[in-house]
Amino acid sequence: MFPTSRMRRLRQPKIRDLVRETELTHNDLIYPMFVGEGDAKPIEIKFMPGQFRYPLSMIADEAKAVAELGIPAIILFGIPSRKDEVGSSAYDSNGVIQKAIMAIKDELGDELLVITDVCLCEYMTHGHCGIVENKKILNDPTLELLAKTAVSHAQAGADIVAPSGMMDGMVDAIRTALEDGGFQDTLIMSYAVKYASSFYGPFREAAESGYAFGDRSTYQMDPANSDEALREVELDIAEGADIVMVKPALPYLDILYRVKSEFGVPTAAYSVSGEYAMLKAASQKGWLDEKAAVMESLLAIKRAGADMILTYFAKDAAEWLK
Ligand code: PBG
């Protein structure tokens, strides 16, 4: 009781550092990168100032710059030149992602972990994350294509594959295919808890993955639900996920906290395009101090339970942490 207990005693200079519970380091960061197959030069993403789509000819050099900042991993998204109804460019051994992985691995080898987003939406004419029949997104026929895509990424040299389509059984299908293909050391980072969120808007513009009809609510989660998130994670762990992800991050810190507390497995948080856009826009207007707001947000995500954070601010944060 006051005055014997004075919480402010712990907030004095240096003491404050001694008692700090959470620390953010460059080892916590994963940088998302976009590769445009048909692009000849970098294209700035309209709603994400400071973020670019890079052509294949530049991706290895850009990845090298990320590695030099001490960031351990990137996650790659591809914008293919050709889309169809079965997403065939997604599992083409000569596809945009496969070529990007090879270029990066040629340049950097083990110096940078390459994670790949495994989803079909960028590769489908209709922009949905699975095979479509009569305006329905079919689960089981999609699994085979996701498994083929993941194996082709592993073949090209990906260290971690990250299925993001929210199809039931996707982790099991991919794990089985990876084992059959001899890729027992390739990890799976599952987008286990992915909400149907409006915060993906800027990404869809960047990745040209907007959908032609409906929305993603028959496969991505309802933002109102929390218990359901735990069921998703439980299933993905049972199917063989090495790392589980919660996405988005900032509006879903309660979910992150529950997932980490309940399962204690390596947990990633994806601070998505809309979170970047919010912080960036307010900073550009002079309404927020960018560095302070970004570092506080990343720390909060870590404090809530994230072991690693996928963030478009990774390069800035790594600079600021120096
Ligand atoms: C692909 C995918 C999306 C994101 C990551 N992977 C878009 C979506 O589901 O519509 C969003 C990332 C972001 O907003 O930064 N399925």
Boltz pocket constraint, residues with backbone or C-beta under 6 A from the ligand:
constraints:
  - pocket:
      binder: B
      contacts: [[A, 117], [A, 119], [A, 121], [A, 129], [A, 164], [A, 165], [A, 199], [A, 200], [A, 201], [A, 202], [A, 203], [A, 204], [A, 209], [A, 216], [A, 271], [A, 272], [A, 273], [A, 274]]
      max_distance: 6.0
